[in-house]
Amino acid sequence: MTSLPQQGAPWSDLEARMRELAQGDANWRDGRTGMYVFNAGEELERVQKAAYAMFSAENGLGPAAFPSLAQMEREVVGSGLSLLNAPPGAAGSMTSGGTDSIFLAIKAARDHARAKRGLSTNLNIVAPHTVHPAFDKACMVMDIELRRISVKGHLADVEAMGAACDANTLMLVGSAPCFPFGLIDPIEELGELAESKGVWLHVDACVGGYIAPFVRMNGANLPPFDFGVPGVWSISADLHKYGYASKGASTVFFRSEGLREFMTFDAGPWPLGRMITPTLSGTRPGGAIAAAWAVMNHLGVDGYREKQRAVTEARAKIEAGVTKLGFQVLGRPQLGIIAFAHPEVDAFQLYAQMYKRGWHTAALVEPHALHLMLSPKHNEVAGQYLADLEASLREFTNEALAPKYAG
Ligand SMILES: *Cc1c(COP(=O)(O)O)cnc(C)c1O
């Protein structure tokens, strides 16, 4: 077991040791990861790091002591709200990540249901089977039942979800997009269902909130998924994904300040009186707020459009390439995630081959499929990926099949 060294070491030694440790890590700078890291290039990495370092000691818990952070958070939240078509009076907060944002949206919905609908116990949330396990976690902690409803054509089955609602349903959920398939659920239909039932609709746009608006600006015909749909009451959107911010940054948005108030914690009294905090956190990392602010203002709308164009171009190349290799793409992805399966070769065998070739990606179990979450960097390496995938496929396809994939 390790223990704290008696004598400290100089930074130069530690830096060298840390570089050595990192040798065994996934080679994300070369675009070899299809998950975990969002690689938008070295310049953005420099901006992130410099901004993070500038405010790494400051604490967002104290907006009066650090009005700088309060101002940056307001601007980040304002930018997010405007990208997601929020109406006047909408509100939001920065959080530490998607799980945190989802947790807080559910907390707000629960407290709203208690205050406005008189609900108390045996509460449930109705969601498509494809929603992120963050919903399970939040429901475990808050003692809420999560009803995962089978999807239809990989998308939320609105009719089945409606049938699963009862008087204790506090929230409906749709993803934009869901993580497994990268597909946007029919949010407009879910909005109508939520309105007809008088239930809160949350859109989990953790992995889509900061890419979809720009993909739409770039000309794609995306279905409505944001506050433009009247039934949508809250949205989670991660800055540390397609917002390209440093890790530890997400946003949670509400249709009105009145709804956001249900998220607030008013705790105590204790010897310091009451502690009123907007989110679950006490200490809030200044670095994460500052890095998000700096990256957003460094890119601007034009910069994001360019980065997100690289992502969708990479996806289109991969989609065309894997289709040519005989794979079937699951659904019709429009953003940065794509999943695909081969009719003859199991995805797990291919996954292992690709792993040997240095690719750290994900795989689905329902059904077995390869999964990629693409970054701008992948637009440069899509060809390499496809070449390695073809070579991996050849390891399994017999000679009779091989010519079919040669083309
Ligand atoms: C990533 C993700 C989450 C969870 O976000 P974390 O930042 O990893 O906690 C939730 N929902 C979706 C759709 C996601 O892609």
The ligand as a MOL file (V3000), in Angstrom:
LIG
                    3D

  0  0  0     0  0            999 V3000
M  V30 BEGIN CTAB
M  V30 COUNTS 15 15 0 0 0
M  V30 BEGIN ATOM
M  V30 1 C -22.4140 11.7140 -20.7400 0
M  V30 2 C -23.8550 11.6030 -20.5780 0
M  V30 3 C -24.4510 11.7280 -19.3150 0
M  V30 4 C -23.6600 11.8120 -18.0370 0
M  V30 5 O -22.7370 12.8450 -18.0380 0
M  V30 6 P -21.4220 12.8030 -17.1280 0
M  V30 7 O -20.8190 14.1320 -17.3880 0
M  V30 8 O -20.5900 11.6570 -17.6180 0
M  V30 9 O -21.8420 12.6230 -15.7190 0
M  V30 10 C -25.8290 11.7190 -19.2690 0
M  V30 11 N -26.5630 11.5670 -20.3720 0
M  V30 12 C -26.0180 11.4310 -21.6120 0
M  V30 13 C -26.9110 11.2830 -22.8090 0
M  V30 14 C -24.6470 11.4380 -21.7460 0
M  V30 15 O -24.1010 11.2700 -22.9560 0
M  V30 END ATOM
M  V30 BEGIN BOND
M  V30 1 1 1 2
M  V30 2 1 2 3
M  V30 3 2 2 14
M  V30 4 1 3 4
M  V30 5 2 3 10
M  V30 6 1 4 5
M  V30 7 1 5 6
M  V30 8 2 6 7
M  V30 9 1 6 8
M  V30 10 1 6 9
M  V30 11 1 10 11
M  V30 12 2 11 12
M  V30 13 1 12 13
M  V30 14 1 12 14
M  V30 15 1 14 15
M  V30 END BOND
M  V30 END CTAB
M  END
